[in-house]
Amino acid sequence: MKNFILLLFALAGALSMQAEDTYSYLTFETTDGTKVSVPASSLTISISGTTLTAGDQQFTLTNLSKMYFSTSDESITTGIETFSDGTLDEATDIYDLRGHKVSKEQMQKGVYIVKTKNKTYKIAVK
C-alpha cells in the first residue's frame, strides 16, 4: 500500500509539469467504470488513510482502477441522457457496458444503455 501511494504521488508530480501545458483535466476511473475529471490547473492531491482527495473530489483507493490526464472533462457523457421518469417498457434494446445486448430479465446490478424509439438513455440498476 505504501508503494502504491508513493507511486501515485510520483506519477502525479512527474506528469503535472507536462500536463500543465497540454492537458486540462486529471481523470479518475473507478472499478465500476465511472469517470470523474478534475481540472488540472492548481490541482492538489492528498491521501488520508484509504481516501484520495483530488481537488473537491474524494475516492476510496481500492475503488480506483486508473487515473490519467485528458484534454476534456470525460465525466460529461454526450449523446446519452439519464433515464428518468420512464419505464423499461419503452426500451427497444438494452446493452451492458461491454456492449452485450441483454433483456430486462437479465439486468443485474450495474449500468446499462437503454435505447427507445426516440432517445438513448443510461440507467443504473442498484
C-alpha positions as CSV (number, residue, x, y, z in Angstrom):
1,M,0.0,0.0,0.0
2,K,2.9,2.3,0.9
3,N,4.5,1.7,-2.5
4,F,1.2,2.4,-4.3
5,I,0.9,5.8,-2.5
6,L,4.5,6.7,-3.4
7,L,4.0,5.7,-7.0
8,L,0.8,7.7,-7.1
9,F,2.5,10.9,-5.9
10,A,5.5,10.4,-8.1
11,L,3.2,9.9,-11.2
12,A,1.1,12.9,-10.3
13,G,4.2,15.1,-9.7
14,A,6.1,14.0,-12.8
15,L,3.2,14.3,-15.1
16,S,1.9,17.6,-13.7
17,M,4.7,19.6,-15.4
18,Q,3.8,18.1,-18.8
19,A,0.0,18.2,-18.2
20,E,0.0,21.9,-17.3
21,D,0.5,23.0,-21.0
22,T,-1.3,20.1,-22.8
23,Y,-3.9,18.5,-20.6
24,S,-6.7,20.4,-18.8
25,Y,-8.0,17.5,-16.6
26,L,-6.9,14.6,-14.4
27,T,-9.5,11.9,-14.9
28,F,-10.1,9.1,-12.4
29,E,-11.8,5.9,-13.4
30,T,-13.3,3.7,-10.8
31,T,-13.7,-0.1,-10.8
32,D,-17.3,0.3,-11.9
33,G,-16.3,2.3,-15.0
34,T,-17.4,5.7,-13.7
35,K,-15.1,8.6,-14.8
36,V,-14.6,11.8,-12.8
37,S,-12.5,14.6,-14.3
38,V,-10.9,17.2,-12.1
39,P,-9.4,20.4,-13.5
40,A,-5.6,20.0,-13.6
41,S,-4.7,23.7,-13.0
42,S,-3.8,24.3,-9.4
43,L,-4.8,20.7,-8.5
44,T,-3.9,19.5,-5.1
45,I,-3.9,15.7,-4.3
46,S,-3.8,14.3,-0.8
47,I,-4.2,10.8,0.8
48,S,-5.6,10.2,4.2
49,G,-5.9,6.5,5.2
50,T,-7.7,4.8,2.2
51,T,-9.1,8.1,0.8
52,L,-7.6,10.1,-2.0
53,T,-8.7,13.7,-2.3
54,A,-8.1,15.5,-5.7
55,G,-9.5,19.0,-5.7
56,D,-13.0,18.7,-4.4
57,Q,-13.5,15.0,-5.3
58,Q,-12.8,12.1,-2.9
59,F,-12.1,8.5,-3.9
60,T,-11.6,5.3,-2.0
61,L,-8.2,3.9,-3.1
62,T,-9.5,0.4,-3.5
63,N,-12.2,1.6,-5.9
64,L,-9.8,3.3,-8.3
65,S,-8.8,1.4,-11.4
66,K,-6.8,4.1,-13.1
67,M,-6.1,7.8,-13.5
68,Y,-4.8,9.8,-16.4
69,F,-4.5,13.3,-17.8
70,S,-7.0,14.2,-20.5
71,T,-7.8,17.2,-22.7
72,S,-11.5,17.3,-21.9
73,D,-13.9,16.6,-19.0
74,E,-14.5,12.9,-19.5
75,S,-17.1,12.7,-16.7
76,I,-19.5,14.5,-19.1
77,T,-21.3,12.0,-21.3
78,T,-22.6,13.4,-24.6
79,G,-25.4,11.9,-26.6
80,I,-26.8,9.8,-23.8
81,E,-29.4,11.1,-21.4
82,T,-30.1,9.8,-17.9
83,F,-33.2,7.6,-17.9
84,S,-35.7,9.3,-15.6
85,D,-39.5,9.1,-15.1
86,G,-39.7,6.4,-17.8
87,T,-40.2,2.7,-17.8
88,L,-38.2,-0.1,-19.4
89,D,-41.4,-1.0,-21.3
90,E,-40.4,1.7,-23.9
91,A,-37.0,0.0,-24.4
92,T,-36.3,-1.4,-27.9
93,D,-32.7,-2.5,-27.0
94,I,-30.8,-2.8,-23.7
95,Y,-26.9,-3.1,-23.6
96,D,-24.5,-3.6,-20.8
97,L,-21.3,-1.5,-20.7
98,R,-19.4,-4.2,-22.5
99,G,-21.8,-3.8,-25.5
100,H,-23.7,-7.1,-24.9
101,K,-27.4,-7.0,-25.6
102,V,-29.4,-8.1,-22.6
103,S,-33.1,-8.5,-21.8
104,K,-34.9,-6.8,-18.9
105,E,-34.9,-10.1,-17.0
106,Q,-31.0,-10.4,-17.4
107,M,-30.4,-7.0,-15.9
108,Q,-28.4,-7.2,-12.6
109,K,-26.7,-4.5,-10.5
110,G,-24.8,-2.2,-12.9
111,V,-25.1,0.5,-15.6
112,Y,-26.9,-0.1,-18.9
113,I,-27.6,1.7,-22.1
114,V,-31.3,1.7,-23.0
115,K,-32.5,2.6,-26.5
116,T,-36.1,3.6,-27.1
117,K,-37.7,4.7,-30.4
118,N,-36.8,8.3,-29.8
119,K,-33.8,8.5,-27.4
120,T,-30.9,6.7,-25.8
121,Y,-30.6,6.6,-22.0
122,K,-28.2,5.4,-19.4
123,I,-29.6,3.7,-16.3
124,A,-28.0,2.4,-13.1
125,V,-29.6,-0.7,-11.5
126,K,-28.9,-0.8,-7.8
